[in-house]
Amino acid sequence: MIARTVAIAALMCLLPRAAFADGRINFRIDFSNTDVQGPDNDVALSWQGVEVELEKEFTKSKVVLSGFALGLRRELFYGFTGFGNDKNVRRWDEGTYLLFRMFRTFDLSKKSWSIGPSVTILYGIPGTTLNRTTGATTGDAGNNVTYVFPLRNSNLPKLLAEKAELVADSGLLYPEASFVIRKRFAKGGVVLDWLGGVRIIRFGIVDSSSQGDLVTERRLFIPSVGVRVGFKIF
Protein backbone atom coordinates (compact mmCIF):
# COMPACT_ATOMS: atom_id res chain seq x y z
CA MET A 1 0.00 0.00 0.00
CA ILE A 2 2.80 2.43 0.93
CA ALA A 3 4.80 1.49 -2.16
CA ARG A 4 1.78 2.11 -4.37
CA THR A 5 1.22 5.56 -2.86
CA VAL A 6 4.87 6.54 -3.34
CA ALA A 7 4.79 5.31 -6.94
CA ILE A 8 1.74 7.42 -7.77
CA ALA A 9 3.34 10.51 -6.27
CA ALA A 10 6.57 9.91 -8.19
CA LEU A 11 4.78 9.50 -11.52
CA MET A 12 2.91 12.77 -10.99
CA CYS A 13 6.13 14.61 -10.20
CA LEU A 14 7.62 13.42 -13.51
CA LEU A 15 4.88 15.09 -15.59
CA PRO A 16 5.92 18.21 -17.57
CA ARG A 17 5.61 21.52 -15.73
CA ALA A 18 3.17 22.70 -18.39
CA ALA A 19 0.68 20.17 -17.07
CA PHE A 20 0.40 22.06 -13.76
CA ALA A 21 -1.08 25.38 -12.74
CA ASP A 22 -0.86 26.62 -9.18
CA GLY A 23 1.67 25.41 -6.65
CA ARG A 24 0.70 26.27 -3.05
CA ILE A 25 1.78 25.90 0.51
CA ASN A 26 -1.22 25.00 2.66
CA PHE A 27 -1.89 25.15 6.40
CA ARG A 28 -4.76 23.22 7.97
CA ILE A 29 -6.28 22.91 11.43
CA ASP A 30 -9.02 20.39 12.24
CA PHE A 31 -10.90 18.68 15.03
CA SER A 32 -11.92 15.01 15.21
CA ASN A 33 -14.40 13.55 17.69
CA THR A 34 -16.27 10.31 18.33
CA ASP A 35 -17.41 7.99 21.14
CA VAL A 36 -16.48 4.33 21.44
CA GLN A 37 -19.14 2.29 23.23
CA GLY A 38 -18.00 -0.46 25.57
CA PRO A 39 -20.13 -2.83 27.67
CA ASP A 40 -19.72 -0.67 30.78
CA ASN A 41 -18.09 2.57 29.64
CA ASP A 42 -18.20 4.93 26.70
CA VAL A 43 -14.75 6.22 25.73
CA ALA A 44 -14.58 9.68 24.15
CA LEU A 45 -11.98 10.28 21.45
CA SER A 46 -11.34 13.94 20.69
CA TRP A 47 -8.21 15.57 19.30
CA GLN A 48 -6.87 18.48 17.30
CA GLY A 49 -4.54 18.25 14.32
CA VAL A 50 -2.43 20.68 12.32
CA GLU A 51 -0.98 20.10 8.85
CA VAL A 52 1.39 21.77 6.42
CA GLU A 53 1.56 20.59 2.82
CA LEU A 54 2.71 21.45 -0.69
CA GLU A 55 -0.08 21.25 -3.26
CA LYS A 56 0.05 20.97 -7.05
CA GLU A 57 -3.08 21.60 -9.13
CA PHE A 58 -3.45 20.66 -12.78
CA THR A 59 -4.19 23.35 -15.36
CA LYS A 60 -7.18 21.27 -16.45
CA SER A 61 -8.76 18.63 -14.27
CA LYS A 62 -8.29 15.06 -15.39
CA VAL A 63 -11.12 12.54 -15.34
CA VAL A 64 -10.26 11.51 -11.78
CA LEU A 65 -7.82 14.11 -10.40
CA SER A 66 -7.47 17.87 -10.22
CA GLY A 67 -4.24 17.72 -8.24
CA PHE A 68 -2.36 16.25 -5.31
CA ALA A 69 -0.49 17.31 -2.17
CA LEU A 70 2.30 16.01 0.07
CA GLY A 71 2.64 17.09 3.67
CA LEU A 72 3.22 16.57 7.37
CA ARG A 73 0.61 16.24 10.14
CA ARG A 74 0.90 16.61 13.93
CA GLU A 75 -1.87 15.70 16.38
CA LEU A 76 -1.68 17.68 19.59
CA PHE A 77 -1.37 16.16 23.04
CA TYR A 78 -3.36 18.93 24.78
CA GLY A 79 -6.01 16.57 26.12
CA PHE A 80 -3.45 15.19 28.61
CA THR A 81 -1.21 18.17 29.31
CA GLY A 82 -3.45 20.99 30.54
CA PHE A 83 -3.31 22.75 27.14
CA GLY A 84 0.44 22.53 26.90
CA ASN A 85 1.34 23.30 30.53
CA ASP A 86 2.97 19.89 31.11
CA LYS A 87 6.62 20.17 29.98
CA ASN A 88 7.42 16.47 30.37
CA VAL A 89 5.57 15.27 27.27
CA ARG A 90 7.95 13.60 24.82
CA ARG A 91 7.96 14.58 21.17
CA TRP A 92 6.59 11.24 19.98
CA ASP A 93 3.67 11.27 22.42
CA GLU A 94 1.94 13.42 19.80
CA GLY A 95 0.73 11.85 16.57
CA THR A 96 3.12 12.47 13.66
CA TYR A 97 2.29 11.50 10.07
CA LEU A 98 3.33 11.92 6.47
CA LEU A 99 0.35 12.45 4.17
CA PHE A 100 -0.47 12.12 0.49
CA ARG A 101 -3.71 13.73 -0.71
CA MET A 102 -5.48 13.42 -4.07
CA PHE A 103 -8.41 15.68 -4.93
CA ARG A 104 -10.98 16.49 -7.61
CA THR A 105 -12.62 19.91 -7.87
CA PHE A 106 -15.62 21.19 -9.79
CA ASP A 107 -15.59 24.91 -10.54
CA LEU A 108 -18.55 27.15 -9.68
CA SER A 109 -19.12 30.87 -10.14
CA LYS A 110 -16.38 31.56 -12.73
CA LYS A 111 -13.78 29.55 -10.77
CA SER A 112 -14.09 31.78 -7.69
CA TRP A 113 -15.80 28.94 -5.86
CA SER A 114 -15.26 25.21 -6.26
CA ILE A 115 -16.33 22.02 -4.52
CA GLY A 116 -15.13 18.45 -4.59
CA PRO A 117 -13.95 15.30 -2.82
CA SER A 118 -10.47 14.33 -1.71
CA VAL A 119 -8.81 11.19 -0.37
CA THR A 120 -5.80 11.30 1.93
CA ILE A 121 -3.47 8.47 2.96
CA LEU A 122 -1.69 9.04 6.30
CA TYR A 123 1.31 7.06 7.50
CA GLY A 124 3.18 7.60 10.73
CA ILE A 125 3.27 7.29 14.51
CA PRO A 126 -0.01 7.78 16.41
CA GLY A 127 1.89 8.26 19.67
CA THR A 128 -0.45 8.13 22.66
CA THR A 129 -2.83 10.74 21.26
CA LEU A 130 -5.41 8.09 20.31
CA ASN A 131 -5.05 5.96 23.46
CA ARG A 132 -7.86 6.39 25.98
CA THR A 133 -8.78 4.71 29.25
CA THR A 134 -11.89 5.26 31.32
CA GLY A 135 -13.34 3.38 34.26
CA ALA A 136 -16.19 3.18 36.70
CA THR A 137 -16.61 1.67 40.18
CA THR A 138 -19.62 -0.59 40.53
CA GLY A 139 -19.64 -1.53 44.21
CA ASP A 140 -19.00 -5.21 44.85
CA ALA A 141 -18.13 -5.77 41.20
CA GLY A 142 -14.99 -3.67 41.55
CA ASN A 143 -13.59 -1.47 38.82
CA ASN A 144 -14.75 -1.77 35.23
CA VAL A 145 -12.15 -0.23 32.93
CA THR A 146 -12.30 0.26 29.17
CA TYR A 147 -9.15 0.91 27.17
CA VAL A 148 -9.10 1.80 23.45
CA PHE A 149 -6.07 2.08 21.19
CA PRO A 150 -5.34 2.21 17.42
CA LEU A 151 -4.26 -1.09 15.90
CA ARG A 152 -0.79 -0.56 14.47
CA ASN A 153 -0.74 -1.97 10.95
CA SER A 154 2.53 -0.84 9.37
CA ASN A 155 6.28 -1.00 9.92
CA LEU A 156 8.48 2.01 10.65
CA PRO A 157 11.97 2.61 9.24
CA LYS A 158 14.51 1.19 11.68
CA LEU A 159 16.17 4.56 12.33
CA LEU A 160 12.84 6.25 13.11
CA ALA A 161 11.69 3.40 15.35
CA GLU A 162 14.90 3.63 17.36
CA LYS A 163 14.63 7.42 17.62
CA ALA A 164 11.07 7.17 18.93
CA GLU A 165 11.96 4.21 21.19
CA LEU A 166 9.34 2.02 19.51
CA VAL A 167 9.26 -1.46 18.02
CA ALA A 168 9.42 -1.64 14.22
CA ASP A 169 5.74 -2.52 13.69
CA SER A 170 4.38 0.53 15.57
CA GLY A 171 3.32 2.47 12.47
CA LEU A 172 -0.24 3.37 11.54
CA LEU A 173 -1.58 3.67 7.99
CA TYR A 174 -5.14 4.89 7.46
CA PRO A 175 -7.30 6.84 4.95
CA GLU A 176 -9.39 9.98 5.28
CA ALA A 177 -12.18 10.92 2.86
CA SER A 178 -13.20 14.59 2.76
CA PHE A 179 -15.51 16.99 0.96
CA VAL A 180 -14.18 20.51 0.41
CA ILE A 181 -15.70 23.90 -0.38
CA ARG A 182 -12.98 26.19 -1.77
CA LYS A 183 -13.00 30.00 -2.18
CA ARG A 184 -10.29 31.72 -4.20
CA PHE A 185 -9.09 35.23 -3.39
CA ALA A 186 -6.65 37.63 -5.11
CA LYS A 187 -6.98 35.88 -8.49
CA GLY A 188 -6.13 32.55 -6.95
CA GLY A 189 -3.18 33.81 -4.92
CA VAL A 190 -4.96 32.80 -1.72
CA VAL A 191 -7.45 29.97 -1.24
CA LEU A 192 -9.61 29.12 1.75
CA ASP A 193 -11.04 25.62 2.18
CA TRP A 194 -13.84 24.51 4.48
CA LEU A 195 -13.78 20.76 4.85
CA GLY A 196 -15.62 17.93 6.47
CA GLY A 197 -14.32 14.40 6.45
CA VAL A 198 -14.21 10.93 7.92
CA ARG A 199 -11.10 9.18 9.24
CA ILE A 200 -11.22 5.39 9.02
CA ILE A 201 -9.14 3.81 11.78
CA ARG A 202 -9.31 0.33 13.28
CA PHE A 203 -9.17 0.24 17.08
CA GLY A 204 -8.68 -2.42 19.71
CA ILE A 205 -11.02 -2.28 22.72
CA VAL A 206 -10.23 -3.94 26.05
CA ASP A 207 -12.93 -4.18 28.74
CA SER A 208 -11.54 -5.26 32.11
CA SER A 209 -13.63 -6.18 35.14
CA SER A 210 -13.71 -8.67 37.98
CA GLN A 211 -15.07 -11.14 35.42
CA GLY A 212 -11.91 -10.91 33.31
CA ASP A 213 -10.86 -9.15 30.11
CA LEU A 214 -12.88 -8.91 26.90
CA VAL A 215 -10.88 -7.90 23.81
CA THR A 216 -12.57 -6.79 20.59
CA GLU A 217 -11.65 -4.92 17.42
CA ARG A 218 -13.72 -2.27 15.68
CA ARG A 219 -13.33 -0.09 12.62
CA LEU A 220 -14.33 3.47 13.51
CA PHE A 221 -15.54 6.15 11.11
CA ILE A 222 -14.45 9.31 12.91
CA PRO A 223 -15.95 12.68 11.82
CA SER A 224 -13.54 15.55 11.29
CA VAL A 225 -14.10 19.24 10.47
CA GLY A 226 -11.52 21.88 9.69
CA VAL A 227 -10.25 24.78 7.60
CA ARG A 228 -7.26 25.05 5.29
CA VAL A 229 -5.64 28.19 3.88
CA GLY A 230 -3.26 28.09 0.92
CA PHE A 231 -0.84 30.61 -0.60
CA LYS A 232 0.42 30.42 -4.18
CA ILE A 233 4.21 30.07 -4.28
CA PHE A 234 4.81 29.15 -7.97
N, C-alpha and C positions, 0 to 999 in steps of 0.2 A: 504493500500500500504506500509506504513512504517512498520507495524507489519510483513508483508510478507518478507520484506527485512531483518529485524532483525532475523527472523526465519531461513532464508537461511544461513545467516552468522553464526548463532549459530550451526546449523547442521554441517557445514563445520569444525568448530573449534573442534567438538567432534570426528572427524575422527582420526584414529591412526596416530601417528607421521610418521610411515613408509610409509604412503600414500603421504607424501610431500617430496619435494626436497629442493630447495633454499628458504630461508627466507631473505627478503631484506628490507632495508629502502630506500625509493625513494623520490626524490625532483623534482618537476616539475615547470616550468614557461611557461605561454601561453598568447596568445593575441586573443581577440575576437572582431569582428567588423561587423557591418551591418548598413543599412539605413532603417528607417521607413518612408514611404511616406504618408504624410497627404494631404488634399485638397489644402492647401496653403504653407505648409512648409515640408521639409524633415528633419527628426531628426536623427542625427548620433549617434549610440551607439558604443562605443569603450572603452575597458577596459583591464586591465592586471590582471592575477591571479597567485598565487603561492600556491603550495600544498606540503604537506608532508604526506606520507602514509607508512604503513607496508604491504608488499606483501608476499603471500604464493603461491608457484608454485608446482603443482603436479609432482611426479616423471615421470608419464606417463599421457599424456593428455587424458581426458575423451572424450566421444562423443561430449559434448557441451562445457566443460570447461577445461582450462589448469591451472587456478588458480584464486585467488581473492585478493582484497586489501581493507583495511580500512584506512581512513585518514581524514585530516582536510584541508580545503581550505579557503584562504583569497583573496578577490578581492580589489585591491588597489584603493584609493580615489584620486590618483594623478591628474586626469582630472580637479578637482575643487580646488586643493590646491597648485598650482604652484610647482609641483613635490616635495611635502612634506614640503614646506616652511611655510604653514599655521599651526600653533600649536594649533588652537582651534577646530580641527576636533575631534569629539568624537569617541570612539572605535567602536561603532556599526554603524557609518556612512559607514564603509567599509563592503562589503559582507562577511559573515562568514558562512561556511557550514561544515557539516559532509558528508562524501562520502563513498559509497560502490561500488567497481568496480569488474566486472567479465570479464574475457578475455579468448580468445582461440588463441593459436599460432600454426603456421605451420613451422617446422624447414627447413632451407635451408643451403647449404654449410656446412655439418657436424656440425650442431647446432651452428655455429658461428653467422649466421644470421637467423632471423626468422621474419615472418610477421603474422598479424592477426587482427581481430576485437575485440573491447571491448565495454561494455555498463556500464555506471556509473549512479548511482542514487545519487542526491545531495539534502540535506535537511538542511535548515538553515534560516538565516536572510539576505535578499538582501541589507539591509541598504538603502542608497540613491545612491549607485553606479550605479544602472540601471535606475534611474529617470532622465529624460531629458526634458528641456523646450527650445523651440526656437520660435522666433516671427519675424514678419515683419510689417512695416508700409506701408499702401497702401492708402495714401492721405485721401480723405473724408471718406473712409471705416473704418478708425481707425486702431487699432492694431489687427492683426491676429496671434494668439498664439497657438502653438501645444505642448501638454504635453503628454509624454508617461511614463508608469510605469508598473512594473511587477504585475500581478494579484496574490495576496497572496492566496494560496490554501491549507494551512495546519496550524494546531494549534502548538503553542510553549508550552513547559513546563511552568507552572505558575512562577516558580522561575526565569527562564531565561527571560520571558517576563517582569517581574518586574525589573530585573537588567538592561535590555535594554530600559526600559521605553516605552514599546510597549503594544498594546492590544494582547490578547491571539491568535487571528487568523491572526497574521502577518507573519507566516512562509511561505516559498516557497519550493516546492518539484518539481524537474524537472529532465529529463534524458539527458544524453549526449552519443552519439554514435561516436566512433572513430575508425580509422584504424592506426595501429602502425607498424613501421619498427624497429626491435630491433637488435643491434649489441652487442655481448658478448666479453668482454676483460678479460685477466688474468684468463682463465679457468672458466669463469662465475662469478668471484669475483666482476666484475663491468659490468653493462649493460648500454647502451645508447639507448634511444628510441626517434625516430622522429615520431610525431603524427599529424594527421589532423582529425578534428572532427566537429560535428554539435550539438549545444545546442538547445533544443526545449523548448521554454519558451512562455507562453501566456501573452500578454501585453494588457493593456487598453490604448486607444488613445483618447485624448480630444482635439477637435479643437474649439477654442473660437474666436468669431469675433463680430462685431456689429450686426450680424444677430442672435446671440445666440450661444449656445454650441451644438456640435455634438459629441456624445460619441460612440465609437466602440471598439470591441475587435478583436485581431488578434493573431494567433499563428505564432511565428517567428522561422525560422530555421537559427540559427546564426553560421556562420563559425568560427572555432577556430583552431589555429596552435600553436605548442609548442614543447618543448623538455623535456625529463625526464631522470634523471640519478639515478641509483640504486646501492647500495653496499650490498653485502652479509653479513649478521650478524649471521646466524645460518643455 
